[in-house]
């Protein structure tokens, strides 16, 4: 009987040890899973931040490009205006009243501005190809 008690005691101790070992292994597995999930989440967040940064930089570049194009267009229009205004000085007619050419003194015509805009539009279209 004493021997049976001893054997039972040993069995119980072995079972307790096995259960403790299993619990420790499960805890370790859970800890590893949690760490992996945290790492994945951190990686995803960093990737999203990088994507946002890249997108912001692209948008910033696009805005800068658009502003530069607009400024270039304004310069072109101004240069065009200056070039064509210089070609048409104010004229005096043969009669006694002094008249100026309204087209020469008022800057480029709507048609001239439209022409410049069409040129710039075509340039932009060619850049996108």
C-alpha atoms as an extended CHARMM CRD file, in Angstrom:
* protein
*
       129  EXT
         1         1  UNK       CA              0.0000000000        0.0000000000        0.0000000000  PROA      1               0.0000000000
         2         2  UNK       CA              2.7700000000        2.3010000000        0.8210000000  PROA      2               0.0000000000
         3         3  UNK       CA              4.2710000000        1.4590000000       -2.5000000000  PROA      3               0.0000000000
         4         4  UNK       CA              1.0080000000        2.2490000000       -4.2830000000  PROA      4               0.0000000000
         5         5  UNK       CA              0.7940000000        5.5760000000       -2.5230000000  PROA      5               0.0000000000
         6         6  UNK       CA              4.3360000000        6.3010000000       -3.5400000000  PROA      6               0.0000000000
         7         7  UNK       CA              3.5810000000        5.4310000000       -7.1610000000  PROA      7               0.0000000000
         8         8  UNK       CA              0.4450000000        7.5520000000       -7.1460000000  PROA      8               0.0000000000
         9         9  UNK       CA              2.3370000000       10.3990000000       -5.6410000000  PROA      9               0.0000000000
        10        10  UNK       CA              4.9680000000       10.1100000000       -8.3510000000  PROA      10              0.0000000000
        11        11  UNK       CA              2.2850000000        9.9790000000      -11.0460000000  PROA      11              0.0000000000
        12        12  UNK       CA              0.5800000000       13.0470000000       -9.6480000000  PROA      12              0.0000000000
        13        13  UNK       CA              3.8900000000       14.8780000000       -9.5160000000  PROA      13              0.0000000000
        14        14  UNK       CA              4.6570000000       13.8920000000      -13.1070000000  PROA      14              0.0000000000
        15        15  UNK       CA              1.2320000000       15.0580000000      -14.2510000000  PROA      15              0.0000000000
        16        16  UNK       CA              1.6470000000       18.3370000000      -12.4180000000  PROA      16              0.0000000000
        17        17  UNK       CA              5.0350000000       18.7830000000      -14.0400000000  PROA      17              0.0000000000
        18        18  UNK       CA              3.6300000000       17.9850000000      -17.4910000000  PROA      18              0.0000000000
        19        19  UNK       CA              0.7450000000       20.3960000000      -16.9890000000  PROA      19              0.0000000000
        20        20  UNK       CA              3.1010000000       23.0960000000      -15.7900000000  PROA      20              0.0000000000
        21        21  UNK       CA              5.3280000000       22.5080000000      -18.7970000000  PROA      21              0.0000000000
        22        22  UNK       CA              2.3390000000       22.6690000000      -21.1600000000  PROA      22              0.0000000000
        23        23  UNK       CA              1.1260000000       25.8860000000      -19.5710000000  PROA      23              0.0000000000
        24        24  UNK       CA              4.5970000000       27.4180000000      -19.8820000000  PROA      24              0.0000000000
        25        25  UNK       CA              4.8170000000       26.3750000000      -23.5340000000  PROA      25              0.0000000000
        26        26  UNK       CA              1.3800000000       27.8520000000      -24.2510000000  PROA      26              0.0000000000
        27        27  UNK       CA              2.3490000000       31.0870000000      -22.5260000000  PROA      27              0.0000000000
        28        28  UNK       CA              5.5140000000       31.2340000000      -24.6040000000  PROA      28              0.0000000000
        29        29  UNK       CA              3.5700000000       30.5980000000      -27.8210000000  PROA      29              0.0000000000
        30        30  UNK       CA              1.0720000000       33.3250000000      -26.9470000000  PROA      30              0.0000000000
        31        31  UNK       CA              3.8990000000       35.7210000000      -26.1460000000  PROA      31              0.0000000000
        32        32  UNK       CA              5.5860000000       34.9420000000      -29.4680000000  PROA      32              0.0000000000
        33        33  UNK       CA              2.2970000000       35.4670000000      -31.3460000000  PROA      33              0.0000000000
        34        34  UNK       CA              1.7190000000       38.7860000000      -29.6070000000  PROA      34              0.0000000000
        35        35  UNK       CA              5.2480000000       39.9340000000      -30.4370000000  PROA      35              0.0000000000
        36        36  UNK       CA              4.8100000000       38.9110000000      -34.0740000000  PROA      36              0.0000000000
        37        37  UNK       CA              1.5100000000       40.8020000000      -34.2920000000  PROA      37              0.0000000000
        38        38  UNK       CA              3.0800000000       43.8810000000      -32.7240000000  PROA      38              0.0000000000
        39        39  UNK       CA              5.9380000000       43.6940000000      -35.2070000000  PROA      39              0.0000000000
        40        40  UNK       CA              3.5120000000       43.3140000000      -38.1360000000  PROA      40              0.0000000000
        41        41  UNK       CA              1.4360000000       46.2460000000      -36.9380000000  PROA      41              0.0000000000
        42        42  UNK       CA              4.5240000000       48.3970000000      -36.5030000000  PROA      42              0.0000000000
        43        43  UNK       CA              5.7140000000       47.4650000000      -39.9790000000  PROA      43              0.0000000000
        44        44  UNK       CA              2.2930000000       48.2730000000      -41.4750000000  PROA      44              0.0000000000
        45        45  UNK       CA              2.1970000000       51.6470000000      -39.7300000000  PROA      45              0.0000000000
        46        46  UNK       CA              5.6850000000       52.5050000000      -40.9620000000  PROA      46              0.0000000000
        47        47  UNK       CA              4.7710000000       51.4610000000      -44.5090000000  PROA      47              0.0000000000
        48        48  UNK       CA              1.6430000000       53.6420000000      -44.3680000000  PROA      48              0.0000000000
        49        49  UNK       CA              3.6630000000       56.5790000000      -43.0610000000  PROA      49              0.0000000000
        50        50  UNK       CA              6.1480000000       56.1190000000      -45.8950000000  PROA      50              0.0000000000
        51        51  UNK       CA              3.3420000000       55.9550000000      -48.4650000000  PROA      51              0.0000000000
        52        52  UNK       CA              1.7950000000       59.1360000000      -47.0710000000  PROA      52              0.0000000000
        53        53  UNK       CA              5.1840000000       60.8640000000      -47.1120000000  PROA      53              0.0000000000
        54        54  UNK       CA              5.7710000000       59.8330000000      -50.7190000000  PROA      54              0.0000000000
        55        55  UNK       CA              2.2840000000       61.0060000000      -51.7070000000  PROA      55              0.0000000000
        56        56  UNK       CA              2.7740000000       64.3600000000      -49.9740000000  PROA      56              0.0000000000
        57        57  UNK       CA              6.1100000000       64.8010000000      -51.7270000000  PROA      57              0.0000000000
        58        58  UNK       CA              4.5170000000       63.9790000000      -55.0940000000  PROA      58              0.0000000000
        59        59  UNK       CA              1.6880000000       66.4460000000      -54.4900000000  PROA      59              0.0000000000
        60        60  UNK       CA              4.1630000000       69.0920000000      -53.3870000000  PROA      60              0.0000000000
        61        61  UNK       CA              6.2070000000       68.5070000000      -56.5240000000  PROA      61              0.0000000000
        62        62  UNK       CA              3.0700000000       68.7100000000      -58.6820000000  PROA      62              0.0000000000
        63        63  UNK       CA              2.0220000000       71.9710000000      -57.0470000000  PROA      63              0.0000000000
        64        64  UNK       CA              5.4970000000       73.4290000000      -57.5230000000  PROA      64              0.0000000000
        65        65  UNK       CA              5.4670000000       72.3100000000      -61.1630000000  PROA      65              0.0000000000
        66        66  UNK       CA              2.0240000000       73.8150000000      -61.7470000000  PROA      66              0.0000000000
        67        67  UNK       CA              3.0660000000       77.0950000000      -60.1310000000  PROA      67              0.0000000000
        68        68  UNK       CA              6.2120000000       77.2100000000      -62.2410000000  PROA      68              0.0000000000
        69        69  UNK       CA              4.1940000000       76.5300000000      -65.3960000000  PROA      69              0.0000000000
        70        70  UNK       CA              1.7170000000       79.2610000000      -64.4950000000  PROA      70              0.0000000000
        71        71  UNK       CA              4.5470000000       81.6820000000      -63.8430000000  PROA      71              0.0000000000
        72        72  UNK       CA              6.1750000000       80.6940000000      -67.1470000000  PROA      72              0.0000000000
        73        73  UNK       CA              2.8530000000       81.2420000000      -68.9260000000  PROA      73              0.0000000000
        74        74  UNK       CA              2.4950000000       84.6720000000      -67.3530000000  PROA      74              0.0000000000
        75        75  UNK       CA              6.0180000000       85.5560000000      -68.4400000000  PROA      75              0.0000000000
        76        76  UNK       CA              5.2620000000       84.3240000000      -71.9630000000  PROA      76              0.0000000000
        77        77  UNK       CA              2.1060000000       86.4180000000      -72.1060000000  PROA      77              0.0000000000
        78        78  UNK       CA              3.9700000000       89.4640000000      -70.7980000000  PROA      78              0.0000000000
        79        79  UNK       CA              6.7970000000       88.9480000000      -73.2740000000  PROA      79              0.0000000000
        80        80  UNK       CA              4.2820000000       88.5010000000      -76.0600000000  PROA      80              0.0000000000
        81        81  UNK       CA              2.4810000000       91.6620000000      -74.9950000000  PROA      81              0.0000000000
        82        82  UNK       CA              5.7170000000       93.6440000000      -74.8650000000  PROA      82              0.0000000000
        83        83  UNK       CA              6.8620000000       92.3230000000      -78.2230000000  PROA      83              0.0000000000
        84        84  UNK       CA              3.6010000000       93.1970000000      -79.9460000000  PROA      84              0.0000000000
        85        85  UNK       CA              3.1380000000       96.5330000000      -78.2240000000  PROA      85              0.0000000000
        86        86  UNK       CA              6.5850000000       97.6320000000      -79.3490000000  PROA      86              0.0000000000
        87        87  UNK       CA              5.7260000000       96.7910000000      -82.9580000000  PROA      87              0.0000000000
        88        88  UNK       CA              2.6540000000       99.0200000000      -82.9700000000  PROA      88              0.0000000000
        89        89  UNK       CA              3.5350000000      102.5170000000      -81.8830000000  PROA      89              0.0000000000
        90        90  UNK       CA              0.8140000000      105.1000000000      -81.5700000000  PROA      90              0.0000000000
        91        91  UNK       CA              0.0100000000      106.6280000000      -84.9560000000  PROA      91              0.0000000000
        92        92  UNK       CA             -1.0990000000      110.1330000000      -85.8660000000  PROA      92              0.0000000000
        93        93  UNK       CA             -3.5560000000      110.2880000000      -88.6840000000  PROA      93              0.0000000000
        94        94  UNK       CA             -3.5720000000      112.9200000000      -91.3800000000  PROA      94              0.0000000000
        95        95  UNK       CA             -6.5140000000      114.7150000000      -89.8510000000  PROA      95              0.0000000000
        96        96  UNK       CA             -6.0420000000      117.1920000000      -87.0640000000  PROA      96              0.0000000000
        97        97  UNK       CA             -7.1950000000      114.9270000000      -84.2220000000  PROA      97              0.0000000000
        98        98  UNK       CA             -4.6370000000      112.7780000000      -82.5280000000  PROA      98              0.0000000000
        99        99  UNK       CA             -5.6800000000      109.1300000000      -82.2400000000  PROA      99              0.0000000000
       100       100  UNK       CA             -3.9240000000      106.1120000000      -80.8660000000  PROA      100             0.0000000000
       101       101  UNK       CA             -4.3310000000      102.5790000000      -82.0760000000  PROA      101             0.0000000000
       102       102  UNK       CA             -6.5890000000      100.9880000000      -79.4490000000  PROA      102             0.0000000000
       103       103  UNK       CA             -5.2490000000       97.5020000000      -80.1820000000  PROA      103             0.0000000000
       104       104  UNK       CA             -1.6330000000       98.5360000000      -79.6610000000  PROA      104             0.0000000000
       105       105  UNK       CA             -2.2230000000      100.3560000000      -76.4230000000  PROA      105             0.0000000000
       106       106  UNK       CA             -4.5150000000       97.8290000000      -74.7460000000  PROA      106             0.0000000000
       107       107  UNK       CA             -2.2150000000       94.7920000000      -74.8240000000  PROA      107             0.0000000000
       108       108  UNK       CA             -2.7660000000       91.5050000000      -76.6610000000  PROA      108             0.0000000000
       109       109  UNK       CA             -6.1230000000       90.6790000000      -78.1000000000  PROA      109             0.0000000000
       110       110  UNK       CA             -8.2440000000       87.8690000000      -76.7890000000  PROA      110             0.0000000000
       111       111  UNK       CA             -7.2520000000       85.8810000000      -79.8500000000  PROA      111             0.0000000000
       112       112  UNK       CA             -3.5690000000       86.3440000000      -79.0630000000  PROA      112             0.0000000000
       113       113  UNK       CA             -4.0640000000       85.2290000000      -75.4650000000  PROA      113             0.0000000000
       114       114  UNK       CA             -6.0920000000       82.2470000000      -76.6430000000  PROA      114             0.0000000000
       115       115  UNK       CA             -3.2970000000       81.3380000000      -79.0250000000  PROA      115             0.0000000000
       116       116  UNK       CA             -0.7220000000       81.4050000000      -76.2130000000  PROA      116             0.0000000000
       117       117  UNK       CA             -2.9820000000       79.3280000000      -73.9750000000  PROA      117             0.0000000000
       118       118  UNK       CA             -3.4210000000       76.7530000000      -76.7550000000  PROA      118             0.0000000000
       119       119  UNK       CA              0.3360000000       76.4950000000      -77.1670000000  PROA      119             0.0000000000
       120       120  UNK       CA              0.8140000000       75.9880000000      -73.4400000000  PROA      120             0.0000000000
       121       121  UNK       CA             -1.9940000000       73.4260000000      -73.3200000000  PROA      121             0.0000000000
       122       122  UNK       CA             -0.3900000000       71.4740000000      -76.1600000000  PROA      122             0.0000000000
       123       123  UNK       CA              2.9470000000       71.5510000000      -74.3320000000  PROA      123             0.0000000000
       124       124  UNK       CA              1.3150000000       70.0860000000      -71.2250000000  PROA      124             0.0000000000
       125       125  UNK       CA             -0.3860000000       67.3710000000      -73.2660000000  PROA      125             0.0000000000
       126       126  UNK       CA              2.9010000000       66.4060000000      -74.8620000000  PROA      126             0.0000000000
       127       127  UNK       CA              4.5600000000       66.1880000000      -71.4260000000  PROA      127             0.0000000000
       128       128  UNK       CA              1.9530000000       63.7160000000      -70.1830000000  PROA      128             0.0000000000
       129       129  UNK       CA              2.6410000000       61.3330000000      -73.0870000000  PROA      129             0.0000000000
